[in-house]
Amino acid sequence: MRTELKQGHAHVVCLAGNPNVGKSTVFNRLTGLRQHTGNWTGKTVAPARGLWKREGTTYEVVDLPGVYALSGGTPEERVAAEFLDQESPDCLVVILDATALERTLALALELLPRHENLVLCMNLMDEAERLGLHLNCAALSEALHVPVVPTRADRADSVERLRSVIEAACLRREGEQRCAERPDVGGITTMTAAERMQAASELAGVVCSAKAASRRNWDRLLLGKWTAWPVAVLLLFFVLALTVWGANLPSALLEQLFSGLGTWLSTLLADASPVLQSLLLDGLYGTTAKVISVMLPPMLIFFPLFSVLEDLGLLPRLAFLLDRPFAACGACGRQGLCMCMGCGCNAVGVTGCRIIPDERERLAAILTNALVPCNGRFPTLILLAGILLGQNGQLRPLAAAALLTGFLMLSVAVTMGSTALLRRTILRGGSGTFVLELPPLRRPQLGQLLVRSILDRTLRVLGRAVTVAAPAGILIWTLAHVQMGAETLLPLLARWLNPFAALLGLSGVLLLAFLLSFPANELLLPLTVLIGTAGAALTDGGNPTASLLALGVGPQTALCAAVITLFHWPCSTTVLTVWHETRRLKWTVLSVLFPTAVGCLLCMALHLGFQIFG
């Protein structure tokens, strides 16, 4: 991209800064893109690129990974240092945190002698004001002889002045009016890291006046020895309880809506051949409708709540809590961050493993990420929880949420045990260090939260599922109508799988549905009903729980199905992501076989226990 832009006389603008200073948000405001932002470190692992144009001039913005220095000790630092050395951007914008000026100034002082066209962006000014801090940006500009622009990244008009200063800086460099004559303030060029920290402290003392207003230290509760884990479990329970309770009615309404729409479509296709009608209505439309009605309501609740936890800054605190148990397994808290990402999407969790510098630790995190259920598996777990708990009682949503919380805690425990196994066998080696800066607890930005959770997460995941569901529905319909002897292929395949499925406490129908849902976990429920009814129509608005009960999925089968839902091969998208991240066939194959072996062994043990103890 860079070469093409240079030919079009574009200016390259680079954003640098510490983690969690709002770089990605500034990037979004400058370019109009929607890069995923969150109140936790490690969000940007590789440079992101975007454009803006004004008066015929194109500006390419590159968002570098968040770093504290350019020593090259972490993958993020190596990426940032290599980019600055090789690309030589026209303007380098260093994002500062107005609430932590002393710390963020140290990187600016390191970058100051490396680039002659530098701009400082004093971000998060609104938070500084709430803390009772007053910052003299003019004094900092005079001291360092560079432009300093105060911004509030949550407001678009605040970033517009920064855009103007960047454009002026790029034009100044284009006209060869460079800042090479800028004085070497305090001998910055020859400073050691310790001297830069001292200089940053002195500058912050001059620029920043007034003391931070006293605030309640919520970290005493969130990170306390006796309160941290109970609070974390209660928060998880609260999110899941709202998801279970709130998804039931919308799901039923969607079922009725699609049922009515299916009736209208059948009237519209009245003149088509019966085979074509069945293919389009029962196969393509029926499967797609079932996927949407089952998946959409839980995601519309779970993703916004998950985004709230991100914006508040609770996820890095969870990683901090997980650091000690992961260290006992030969890993570190960075894997905890990747595990949290996997709760949204395992493919994203695998990509996030780039933040782990040690190669063997990173591979262990990649191979175990699928042991944490992604959003595509939550509808299945919710439905199975309903079967385990029965259909009556006012407290069923709370009991289902408690059961789901237990499932997630089990997945975390199995992830840690599997990590320990890998780190003591095929991925044996020393453990790396883990340094995590806890961001301040921040008020969620509701506008960005809704956009990110609905557009960037819910609709993207739903779109992927629908894209896979349509052809899968046609495939299932075909298998349900192609005869082999006296019966069709669908029940024949299910019967062939019955012996092995019985060892796992499952049925051939369920196991075949698991196999055919490899393209996307979201397909499992509709495929189970389709296979069990030999491809019968799904446009009748039937209750999915009742459908599973009619197929003989009782409490014991539901429990084994829940275990294999938690622990089985990742979806096709995640497998492709593993291949992209490792470029090794053996690790890609192992990422499929390892979680599958874990799930099969646990199911066999569970089923054997049922047989022995009744």
Buried (B, 14 or more C-beta within 10 A) or exposed (E): EEEEBEEEEBBBBBBBBBBBBBBBBBBBBBBEBBBBBBBBBBBBBBBBBBBBEEEEBBBBBBBBBBBBBBEBBBBBBBBBBEBBEEEEBBBBBBBBBBBBBBBBBBBBBBBBBEBBBBBBBBBBBBBBBBBEBEBBBEBBBEBBBBBBBBBBBBEEEBBEEBBEBBBEBBBBBEEEEEBEEBEEBBEBEEBEEEBBBBBBBBBBEEBBEEEEEEEEEBBEEBBEEEEBEEBBBEBBBEBBBBBBBBBBEBBBEBBEBBBEEBBEBBEEBEEBEEEEBBBBBBBBBBBBBBBBBBBBBBBBBBBBBBBBBBBBBBBBBBBBBBBEBBBEBBBBBBBBBBBBBBBBBBBBBBBBBBBBBBEBBBBBBBBBBBBBBBBBBBBBBBBBBBBBBEEEEEEBBBBBBBBBBEBBEBBBEBBBBBBBBBBEEBBEEEBBEBEBBBBBBBEBBEEBBEBBBBEBBBBEBBEBBBEBBBEBBBBBBBBBBEEEEEEBBBBBBBBEBBEEBEEBBBBBBBBBBBEBBBBBBBBBBBBBBBBBBBBBBBBEBBBBBEBBBEBEBEEBBBBBBBBBBBBBBBBBBBBBBBBEBBEEEEBBEBBBEBBBBBBBEBBBEBBEEBEEEE
